[in-house]
Amino acid sequence: MNNSTTLHADAIPAHTNYRSIVEHAIEGIFQTTPDGRYLLANPALAAMYGYASVDELKSSLKEIARQLYVDPTRRSEFIRLMNENDCVRGFESQIYRKDGSIIWISENVRVIRNPAGEVLYYEGTVEDITKRRQAEEQIEEQAALLDKTQDAITVRDLDNRFLFWNKGAERMFGWTRDEAMNAHISGDIPRNDEAYDAVLRDGEWAGEFQRTAKDGRKLTLQTRWTLLRDNEGGPKSILAITTDITEKKKIEAQLLRSQRMESIGTLASGIAHDLNNILAPILMSASILHELVPADSRSLTTAIEESAQRGTDIVKQVLTFARGIEGERVALQPRHLIKEMHEIARETFPRSIQIRSSAPKTLWTVIGDSTQVHQILLNLCINARDAMPDGGTLTVTAENLDVNECDAAMHPDARVGRYVAISVADTGGGISPNIIEKIFDPFFTTKEVGKGTGLGLSTVIGIAKSHGGFVKVYSEPGKGSTFKVYLPASPGEFIESQAKDRPLLPAGNGELVLLADDEPAVRKVTETMLKRNGYNVLVATDGVDALSIYAQRMHEIRIVLTDVMMPLLDGTKLTRALKRMNKDVAIIAATGQADEARQSELKQLGIKSILLKPYRTDKLLSALHEIINC
């Protein structure tokens, strides 16, 4: 380049004040040749680049692209844009300062050409934007962190238009950032007026509320609103940080339900002993009276016995859903129970309800308590009946099913294996989605006062779980409901007929039985029953009395029959004491609490047989006969 095209600061006319402007500008000002040498630079540019003077800057930077730019390709891109447009504004790059540190700059440059169109030089200004870029990077990092959080972070103006919407809000509510920012979705995510008034008044608000996501999911949310103000202190917008606590609330509800069940179980256990002691003498007395009264009056004793047995079943029912109490487990053919239930429903349900049932002859058996499985069918059929006040169809079916890992993963109580699935379906009004998760809660009922206890479905799920099974419900409003109970199958067992000849009650042969029970009525009836069936009886009013009697006549006593719950010395402590006196003593324990822990404890003590109170005469006589003749 010849001298005529070279511009120096000294050559600038003084009357233009241009030299003074260049020298004192706070922005960097420069002119460079097309090959990258500085023609002009002001002190601000030299200081920006870390040089003590303009001369040092000019002498040090001979090849700007190679020496100055962190990424030389940015310089090439810069030159390309200038040659194409003759002007480039706001071109941002990273450059090295003299000490090797890196800064961000923004350049505004134009191309000066001669009449022939040849480039004479480039001139422009440079701004140090390092602090701005660092702030932007910090904001970007913070925004990235806000997007990584699971919480929904939103900002809305006072007209309920969203100004900020992070990824957490997208995941929680289902609307994308663009949908939220570009649309007024107050109809879908309405403003909480109570919270709005509170945040304007107090500056903050925190609480829980319900919302519906874009896909229809019902959400329970915990949120904190903070009022943001403008420079004058006026309300500008509202920052909301929202947490989805839907699952947490479900877990809390399950915990509360478990606590309620535990409380009910404690209450039920407390009263079960007293109720069983009331029912036991009634059951055994009815059995004795049945043999004494004339044949034409036996319907009365049968009614007494059936009523007492029904009371017994109710106590067991409460204990079953409250604590998962297990009854006597044997191989059962569900087909026979379904047939019985069909007959009961056909005879007792309104004629407007059509009863249908079916089960394949190859249906597997289950190991369970027949009374409890029958209770499942009875409760579900009664619920189905009540769901069809104007008539309909009740269908009871059963099938063999193999549950694989995928199927088991869909239900928390399911396990891989073979099941017998018993379905009870109705054509009633169905169950509302709002309450379907509550229907198995104890005491929850939609029936009128006096027409339902809310224990039916609680009992069903309690029995199913105690058998190692689970329950599914399918319902659609207006189209009926289907309850499906899955019970683990034992395909190796096969029971073709449920009918059995009822054996004669085994009688004693003068064996001496020590009876220990703190309830006078139970003692009296049990003593009478044992004597009528060939046994001699010694009666003890409690554990201490029993221990004293046994010490005197231990060589005569063949069997000790003791209640487990007695004052002073209960059945468990009595057993330990008797075992120390005679390790071979035969003991039968009667208890109203049949949980696994209690039964395991009694068996470990060496008790020969455990009777669940209240028990029938045949149960006690069979246990005595088995122990004496073993």
C-alpha angles and dihedrals in degrees: 000000000000123000093255090070096041114101121202128182089241090059094059112107110251094221090067091060084219093129091054092048092051094046095050101035115123090214123072114258123193149163121203136182119245089257092057107261121136116247095172136011132164128222092256090060092047092050091046090056092045100254125135095224144004091253091055089050093051094045095045101046106058096147107036097184094052099037105033110037121073088209109035090196087067088062090050090050089048092053092046092053092047093050091049098044106019086224135059124184129195097001106172124207142154117244138183119246120213092268092052096256118134128234136177118241135186117210131200108192139169131193120239113206135183121238089272090059095250118143111253099177146321121247133183151112134281128209126194103231097169095117092047093049091047089051091048091049090049090050090048091050091048091047089050090051090049088052092050095054117096091224121093110243115190139164121204131179123236090268090061095253113141117240098174130026121173130203090261089061089050091053094044102044102023098233117117122235091255092050091050097043098042100040135057100235098169088123090060097037103026122196115255100238094198091052091043093055091045095050092049090050101040104020092239140050133182130185150111129274143160125255137171120231124223091263093050098261114150109233131195108206137191113203144172120208122201124189115232117205135205126237091277092053096252122137110270110164144339125249113208126191109191131187124197105231096168094115091040090055091049091052090048090050090051090049092050089047090052090049090050090048090049091050091048090047091052091049092045092049090050095054098034093079093053093044092048091050088053094048098041097069090043092054095046093041091052089053092052094043091050089067095044104048124078117270093251090058099047092095086073094054089044090054090049091050093047092048092049090048090051089053088050091052091050091054090049090047092056092046091046098058094034099049107004093248113192123222129195110313121211136151109284133190105216090200090072093049090050090051091051091048090050090056093047092050093045092053099041109028121086115275089239089072116079113213121213129174137169139169129169119249087234092060111141122240126243131213107237152108109290093209092053096045088048087051090056091054093044095050094047093046092049090050090049090050092051090049090061106053090155095046135265142149127306114197125189117186139160134201142173114253136182111212112207129194094271092051092045092051090061094064125044094216096046124105130191111266147072121318140179106226115206115194127197112188133180136185095224132123096292129227124291114244088231093067105026091099091054100049094093093051113112114259093009110133138155092202123107119272109282094020101082139025098199090234099102101084092033087058092047094054092041092054093044092052093046087055091050093255138111142217132235127190128201119189140159122186110255094011104073135246138272124203115197119195117196115203122181109255131222101205092182091069119078125184115181099175130028095195115107133176109253107237123225115263109263112241130209128242102223095294114162115242124191108214117198119185132136094213112089094205093051092047093049097048094042091049092050093047093049093048092048088054099052105272131122114224138208113193125213122186095209143350096281091051090048092051091052093049093047092051089057099043106020093130092057100043113093100181138013116215109194138174112231098218110059133137123256095007116022126203094266094054091041090055092051091050093048091048090055089053095043120004091197096054112136112228133184114195124204117202139165092207109075100172117141094250093055094045092047091051093050093047092051089056089061098253109166099213138008120210120198110225130267093038131177123245093252092056093055095043091049091051092049092047093049094051095045093049100040 
